Amino acid sequence: AVVAFVHGGCWLREYSIEHSHALATGLNQAGYAVWNIEYRRVGETGGGWPGSLEDIRTALAQLQSLDPPGVDLDRLVLAGHSAGGHLALLAADTTPAVGLAPIIDIADYAQGSGSCNAAAVQFMGAELVAAAAQYRVATPLPGPNDRVLMGTRDTIVPARDQYLPAGY
C-alpha cells in the first residue's frame, strides 16, 4: 500500500515537509511506501488558494507517472494532517483519503480567533464576505471511502460538529 501524505502547519511557509518526517518514517518502517508531499504555502509565491491544492494534485499525478516498481498504486491512500488534511480531502477525487484533524469548513474556521484561523484567511487570499463562493469551493466534502479523525482535546482544530458535513 502507498500513503501519499500532506503535512499540516496552517498552510504557512514556516511549517515544511520536515513537519511530517517522523510520521512518514514511521509509516515506511511499518511497511508502507510513502509519498511525502510538499506544496507552496502562504508566504511563498503561488502559495495559498488555489496554488497549494494544485501542487497536491501535481504531486499525485507525478506519482502515477513514475509508477514505482514494486509499489501497488491501486492501493493508494491520500492522508493529511490539519491544513494538510484539508488539502488531502480536497484533492482526493476518487482516491480514498484520511483527514487527521482536518480543517473542513474553512469559512467557519476562518472566523475563529486563533493564529491558524487567521492563516485560513491568508490562505484564501480574502475575507469570507469578499470571497464566499471561493470558500465554498475550498470546503471539502468527504466521500464514502474517506475517513475523518478528530481529537476531543485538540484546541487548534476542535472536533466540533460544524466542521463536519451533514451525515458525519
C-alpha positions in Angstrom: 0.0 0.0 0.0 1.0 3.6 -0.6 0.3 6.6 1.6 0.6 9.9 0.0 0.9 12.3 2.9 0.3 16.1 3.1 1.7 17.9 6.1 -0.1 20.4 8.2 1.1 23.7 9.6 -1.7 26.2 8.9 -0.7 26.4 5.2 2.2 28.6 6.4 5.7 28.6 4.9 7.1 28.2 8.5 5.9 24.6 8.5 7.5 22.5 5.8 7.6 18.8 4.9 10.1 18.3 7.8 7.0 18.7 10.0 5.8 15.3 8.9 9.2 13.5 8.6 8.7 11.4 11.7 5.2 10.2 10.7 6.4 9.4 7.1 9.4 7.5 8.5 7.2 5.5 10.9 4.7 4.6 8.1 7.6 3.5 6.0 9.1 1.4 8.8 5.6 -0.2 9.2 5.8 -1.4 5.6 4.1 1.4 3.6 5.5 3.1 0.6 5.2 6.8 1.5 5.0 9.8 -0.9 5.5 12.8 1.5 4.2 15.8 -0.4 5.5 19.3 -0.2 3.5 22.3 -1.5 3.7 26.0 -1.8 2.5 27.7 1.3 1.2 31.1 2.4 4.2 33.4 2.2 5.6 31.7 -0.9 5.0 32.7 -4.5 1.9 30.8 -5.7 1.1 29.5 -2.2 -2.4 29.7 -0.9 -5.7 29.2 -2.7 -5.7 27.5 -5.3 -1.9 27.1 -5.8 -1.4 24.8 -2.8 -4.1 22.4 -3.9 -2.7 22.4 -7.5 0.6 21.3 -6.0 -1.0 18.3 -4.3 -2.8 17.3 -7.5 0.5 17.7 -9.4 2.3 15.5 -6.9 -0.3 12.8 -7.2 -0.1 12.9 -11.0 3.7 12.6 -10.7 3.4 9.6 -8.5 1.1 7.9 -11.0 3.5 8.7 -13.9 6.5 7.3 -12.0 4.7 4.0 -11.4 7.5 2.9 -9.0 8.4 -0.8 -9.3 7.1 -2.9 -6.5 4.6 -0.3 -5.4 0.9 -1.1 -5.8 -0.6 2.3 -6.8 -4.1 0.6 -6.8 -3.8 0.6 -3.0 -3.1 4.4 -2.7 -4.5 6.4 0.2 -4.2 10.1 0.4 -3.8 11.4 4.0 -3.1 14.7 5.6 -3.0 16.5 9.0 -4.7 19.7 9.8 -4.3 22.1 6.8 -2.8 19.1 5.0 -5.9 17.1 5.8 -7.9 19.9 4.3 -5.8 19.7 1.1 -5.9 15.9 1.0 -9.7 15.8 1.3 -10.0 18.4 -1.5 -7.5 16.6 -3.8 -8.9 13.1 -3.1 -11.3 12.8 -6.1 -11.6 9.0 -6.4 -8.6 8.2 -4.1 -9.6 7.3 -0.5 -8.5 10.0 1.9 -7.8 10.2 5.6 -8.0 13.5 7.3 -6.3 13.8 10.6 -7.8 16.7 12.4 -8.5 18.3 9.0 -9.9 21.8 8.6 -13.1 21.1 6.7 -15.5 24.0 6.9 -12.9 26.7 6.0 -15.4 29.5 6.1 -16.4 28.7 9.7 -12.8 28.0 10.6 -11.6 31.4 9.2 -14.0 33.1 11.6 -12.1 31.8 14.7 -9.7 33.8 16.7 -6.5 31.6 16.7 -3.4 32.2 14.7 -4.2 29.2 12.4 -7.7 30.6 12.0 -6.2 33.8 10.8 -3.9 31.8 8.4 -7.1 30.4 6.8 -8.0 33.9 5.6 -4.4 34.4 4.3 -4.6 31.0 2.6 -7.9 32.0 0.9 -6.5 35.5 0.0 -9.6 37.3 1.1 -12.1 37.6 3.9 -15.2 35.4 3.7 -17.6 38.3 2.8 -15.4 39.2 -0.3 -15.0 35.6 -1.5 -17.9 33.4 -0.3 -18.0 31.4 -3.5 -14.3 30.7 -3.3 -14.7 29.5 0.3 -17.4 27.1 -0.8 -15.2 25.6 -3.5 -12.4 25.3 -0.9 -14.6 23.3 1.5 -14.1 19.5 1.0 -17.0 17.1 1.1 -15.5 13.8 2.3 -16.8 10.9 0.3 -17.9 7.4 1.5 -14.4 6.0 1.3 -12.8 8.9 3.2 -12.2 8.9 6.9 -12.0 12.0 9.2 -10.3 11.6 12.6 -10.5 14.4 15.1 -9.4 14.6 18.8 -11.6 15.9 21.5 -8.7 17.8 23.2 -7.5 19.4 20.0 -7.6 23.2 20.5 -6.3 24.2 17.0 -8.9 22.2 15.0 -11.5 21.2 17.7 -13.8 18.3 17.0 -17.0 20.3 16.6 -20.0 19.2 14.6 -20.0 22.3 12.5 -16.7 21.2 10.9 -18.3 18.0 9.6 -20.7 18.0 6.7 -24.2 16.7 7.4 -24.2 12.9 7.8 -20.8 12.6 9.5 
